[in-house]
């Protein structure tokens, strides 16, 4: 945890130290959710000092969670392997399991209680308009390429970018209903993370220590000196 903008970091104690932890969701300075491998779901209500176990499965058993998104303190979605999406409406006191045969999910985002989108391995890209109960494939042309999409970047709850594992860039202007192939990131052979700070400026990071930046909404990318 950092309290000085990332200058210094303090290692936190928690009950899942043998797990890979993949998604951290801070709701405010006190309430934080964290998910990871092998049925790991943790919650802190005091800024990470103490952690409540919602789930903490046996190492090597059960589903692994890579993606989570909490709209507020109570409503959240968690996803990963095992062809299912978890949803809670009461901060993890109870969790509903929604079966979704759509591959391993890497990231998920909801702009409100009903409308959300997720991405994942093997060309996985799906959208829901009923709070995650049902999912459908939006209009995107992958031309037979089963890209691994590891992260969504959302600006103003309308613009969304994803980048595949061999670096094609896709953008949606209508919160994931329709997608255009707009560019390509050169340099690394796999992009793992993408984040846009505005409609024009974005960054992505990938293999071999490569980081790239765009200032035209994702159409062209220049490698950063890192």
RODO-2510 file (C-alpha; in nm, 4 decimals, decimal comma):
residues 226
     n   res          X          Y          Z
     1     x     0,0000     0,0000     0,0000
     2     x     0,1119     0,3542    -0,0724
     3     x    -0,0100     0,6744     0,0932
     4     x     0,2271     0,9153    -0,0820
     5     x     0,1373     0,8705    -0,4461
     6     x     0,3612     0,5703    -0,5039
     7     x     0,6894     0,7055    -0,3692
     8     x     0,7023     0,4441    -0,0931
     9     x     0,5171     0,1170    -0,0402
    10     x     0,4340    -0,0887     0,2690
    11     x     0,3844    -0,4655     0,2433
    12     x     0,0438    -0,5643     0,3826
    13     x    -0,0349    -0,8756     0,5809
    14     x    -0,3232    -1,0843     0,4498
    15     x    -0,4414    -1,4469     0,4680
    16     x    -0,3613    -1,5493     0,1073
    17     x     0,0151    -1,5009     0,0885
    18     x     0,0631    -1,8231    -0,1125
    19     x    -0,1623    -1,7047    -0,3973
    20     x    -0,1205    -1,4889    -0,7049
    21     x    -0,3399    -1,1803    -0,6550
    22     x    -0,4636    -1,0247    -0,9788
    23     x    -0,7257    -0,7568    -0,9230
    24     x    -0,7489    -0,4925    -0,6506
    25     x    -1,0602    -0,2729    -0,6250
    26     x    -1,0421     0,0204    -0,3810
    27     x    -1,3869     0,1740    -0,3299
    28     x    -1,2484     0,4466    -0,1048
    29     x    -0,9495     0,4884     0,1305
    30     x    -1,0917     0,2233     0,3664
    31     x    -1,2905    -0,0306     0,1638
    32     x    -1,0869    -0,2549    -0,0685
    33     x    -1,1629    -0,5809    -0,2493
    34     x    -0,8945    -0,8144    -0,3852
    35     x    -0,9212    -1,1399    -0,5826
    36     x    -0,6747    -1,4027    -0,7018
    37     x    -0,6022    -1,7643    -0,7734
    38     x    -0,7794    -2,0677    -0,6293
    39     x    -1,1037    -1,9177    -0,4978
    40     x    -0,9433    -1,6118    -0,3378
    41     x    -1,1676    -1,3165    -0,2505
    42     x    -1,0541    -1,0762     0,0228
    43     x    -1,2069    -0,7605     0,1688
    44     x    -1,0664    -0,4861     0,3905
    45     x    -1,2728    -0,2178     0,5635
    46     x    -0,9814    -0,0332     0,7224
    47     x    -0,7512     0,0442     0,4325
    48     x    -0,5716    -0,2900     0,4220
    49     x    -0,4727    -0,3187     0,7866
    50     x    -0,6996    -0,6209     0,8313
    51     x    -0,8502    -0,8496     0,5679
    52     x    -1,1733    -1,0456     0,5840
    53     x    -1,1778    -1,3777     0,3993
    54     x    -1,4784    -1,4056     0,1706
    55     x    -1,3194    -1,7060    -0,0013
    56     x    -0,9722    -1,8564     0,0345
    57     x    -0,9582    -2,1970    -0,1311
    58     x    -0,6976    -2,4691    -0,1118
    59     x    -0,3921    -2,4030    -0,3269
    60     x    -0,4257    -2,5791    -0,6611
    61     x    -0,8000    -2,6316    -0,6360
    62     x    -1,1044    -2,4445    -0,7600
    63     x    -1,1483    -2,1474    -0,9880
    64     x    -0,8968    -1,8663    -1,0225
    65     x    -1,0120    -1,5061    -1,0457
    66     x    -0,8295    -1,2556    -1,2650
    67     x    -1,1004    -0,9939    -1,3022
    68     x    -1,3187    -0,7979    -1,0640
    69     x    -1,5153    -0,4764    -1,0677
    70     x    -1,7144    -0,3157    -0,7865
    71     x    -1,9542    -0,0398    -0,8812
    72     x    -1,9928     0,0579    -0,5174
    73     x    -1,9468    -0,0891    -0,1699
    74     x    -2,2165    -0,3516    -0,2245
    75     x    -2,2449    -0,4356    -0,5956
    76     x    -1,9621    -0,6188    -0,7687
    77     x    -1,8689    -0,8830    -1,0237
    78     x    -1,5788    -1,1313    -1,0165
    79     x    -1,4651    -1,3535    -1,3015
    80     x    -1,1856    -1,5780    -1,4211
    81     x    -1,1715    -1,9487    -1,4980
    82     x    -1,4281    -2,2299    -1,4654
    83     x    -1,6764    -2,0701    -1,7060
    84     x    -1,8559    -1,8645    -1,4441
    85     x    -1,9087    -1,5092    -1,3259
    86     x    -1,9727    -1,4246    -0,9628
    87     x    -2,1979    -1,1402    -0,8525
    88     x    -2,2644    -0,9924    -0,5113
    89     x    -2,5191    -0,7275    -0,4162
    90     x    -2,4279    -0,7080    -0,0475
    91     x    -2,0521    -0,6678    -0,0355
    92     x    -1,9693    -1,0375    -0,0456
    93     x    -2,2023    -1,1587     0,2295
    94     x    -2,3686    -1,3741    -0,0358
    95     x    -2,2418    -1,4456    -0,3876
    96     x    -2,4395    -1,5676    -0,6878
    97     x    -2,2706    -1,7811    -0,9538
    98     x    -2,3648    -1,7181    -1,3172
    99     x    -2,2549    -1,9863    -1,5624
   100     x    -2,1083    -1,8378    -1,8793
   101     x    -1,9357    -2,0615    -2,1324
   102     x    -1,7111    -1,7889    -2,2689
   103     x    -1,3514    -1,8833    -2,1847
   104     x    -1,1077    -1,7445    -1,9290
   105     x    -1,2016    -1,3878    -1,8378
   106     x    -0,9252    -1,1348    -1,7751
   107     x    -1,1059    -0,8045    -1,7162
   108     x    -1,4586    -0,6827    -1,6478
   109     x    -1,6193    -0,3388    -1,6217
   110     x    -1,9728    -0,2148    -1,5537
   111     x    -2,0782     0,1446    -1,6159
   112     x    -2,3977     0,0989    -1,4143
   113     x    -2,5919    -0,1783    -1,2436
   114     x    -2,7056    -0,3269    -1,5758
   115     x    -2,4526    -0,2569    -1,8515
   116     x    -2,1124    -0,4230    -1,8494
   117     x    -1,8440    -0,5683    -2,0713
   118     x    -1,5710    -0,8277    -2,0265
   119     x    -1,2711    -0,9568    -2,2191
   120     x    -1,0422    -1,2559    -2,1997
   121     x    -0,8477    -1,5282    -2,3700
   122     x    -0,9202    -1,6767    -2,7107
   123     x    -1,0958    -1,3729    -2,8538
   124     x    -1,3356    -1,3443    -2,5598
   125     x    -1,5332    -1,0204    -2,5725
   126     x    -1,8888    -1,0123    -2,4350
   127     x    -2,1440    -0,7563    -2,3192
   128     x    -2,4359    -0,7656    -2,0763
   129     x    -2,7338    -0,5329    -2,0437
   130     x    -2,9069    -0,7067    -1,7522
   131     x    -2,6502    -0,6945    -1,4752
   132     x    -2,4485    -0,9944    -1,5890
   133     x    -2,7252    -1,2543    -1,5970
   134     x    -2,6892    -1,2940    -1,9739
   135     x    -2,4047    -1,2133    -2,2124
   136     x    -2,3772    -1,1691    -2,5892
   137     x    -2,0994    -1,1057    -2,8402
   138     x    -2,0887    -0,7468    -2,9690
   139     x    -2,0056    -0,6500    -3,3250
   140     x    -1,6306    -0,7051    -3,3661
   141     x    -1,4414    -0,8530    -3,6597
   142     x    -1,1465    -1,0641    -3,5467
   143     x    -1,1078    -1,2378    -3,8862
   144     x    -1,0543    -1,5739    -3,7223
   145     x    -0,7838    -1,4528    -3,4812
   146     x    -0,8388    -1,5723    -3,1249
   147     x    -0,6551    -1,2862    -2,9580
   148     x    -0,5940    -1,2821    -2,5848
   149     x    -0,7441    -0,9606    -2,4472
   150     x    -0,6088    -0,8970    -2,0968
   151     x    -0,7416    -0,5527    -2,0085
   152     x    -1,0131    -0,3001    -2,0926
   153     x    -0,9544     0,0742    -2,0768
   154     x    -1,2710     0,2837    -2,0412
   155     x    -1,3063     0,6623    -2,0697
   156     x    -1,6300     0,8488    -1,9889
   157     x    -1,8254     0,5204    -1,9822
   158     x    -1,8440     0,5267    -2,3620
   159     x    -1,4991     0,4869    -2,5205
   160     x    -1,3304     0,1478    -2,4712
   161     x    -0,9971     0,0153    -2,5977
   162     x    -0,8586    -0,3386    -2,6026
   163     x    -0,5282    -0,4670    -2,7422
   164     x    -0,4716    -0,8296    -2,8422
   165     x    -0,1691    -1,0427    -2,7685
   166     x    -0,0075    -0,9732    -3,1062
   167     x    -0,0911    -0,6062    -3,0613
   168     x    -0,3927    -0,5135    -3,2754
   169     x    -0,5790    -0,2179    -3,1248
   170     x    -0,9603    -0,2136    -3,1167
   171     x    -1,1803     0,0765    -3,0076
   172     x    -1,5496     0,1137    -2,9370
   173     x    -1,7300     0,4492    -2,9292
   174     x    -2,0592     0,3138    -2,7889
   175     x    -1,9567     0,1184    -2,4791
   176     x    -1,8683    -0,2011    -2,6555
   177     x    -2,1590    -0,2516    -2,8927
   178     x    -1,9517    -0,1940    -3,2069
   179     x    -1,5736    -0,2161    -3,2501
   180     x    -1,3248    -0,0881    -3,5076
   181     x    -0,9687    -0,2074    -3,5685
   182     x    -0,7772     0,1202    -3,5548
   183     x    -0,4076     0,0473    -3,5126
   184     x    -0,1192    -0,1743    -3,4150
   185     x     0,1480    -0,1545    -3,1436
   186     x     0,4960    -0,2499    -3,2625
   187     x     0,7904    -0,3546    -3,0493
   188     x     0,6701    -0,6182    -2,8032
   189     x     0,5208    -0,9490    -2,9100
   190     x     0,2508    -0,9303    -2,6439
   191     x     0,0663    -0,6441    -2,4779
   192     x    -0,0559    -0,7047    -2,1244
   193     x    -0,1962    -0,3722    -2,0089
   194     x    -0,3565    -0,0633    -2,1641
   195     x    -0,4803     0,2550    -1,9999
   196     x    -0,6177     0,5767    -2,1499
   197     x    -0,6213     0,8945    -1,9403
   198     x    -0,8365     1,0754    -2,1971
   199     x    -0,9987     1,0200    -2,5347
   200     x    -0,6638     1,0849    -2,7063
   201     x    -0,3833     0,9874    -2,4666
   202     x    -0,3125     0,6260    -2,3761
   203     x    -0,0323     0,3926    -2,2727
   204     x     0,0276     0,0210    -2,3090
   205     x     0,2908    -0,2120    -2,1688
   206     x     0,4084    -0,5493    -2,2922
   207     x     0,6845    -0,8033    -2,3188
   208     x     1,0587    -0,7223    -2,3255
   209     x     1,0003    -0,4136    -2,1094
   210     x     0,8285    -0,2241    -2,3900
   211     x     0,5922     0,0649    -2,3185
   212     x     0,4192     0,2676    -2,5885
   213     x     0,2125     0,5871    -2,5950
   214     x    -0,0556     0,7233    -2,8256
   215     x    -0,1798     1,0817    -2,8493
   216     x    -0,4353     1,0302    -3,1271
   217     x    -0,6790     0,7902    -2,9637
   218     x    -0,4937     0,4690    -3,0428
   219     x    -0,4348     0,5019    -3,4163
   220     x    -0,0568     0,5440    -3,3875
   221     x     0,1837     0,4438    -3,1092
   222     x     0,5398     0,5464    -3,0262
   223     x     0,7685     0,3473    -2,7980
   224     x     0,8595     0,5191    -2,4708
   225     x     1,2143     0,5408    -2,3380
   226     x     1,1864     0,3394    -2,0148
***
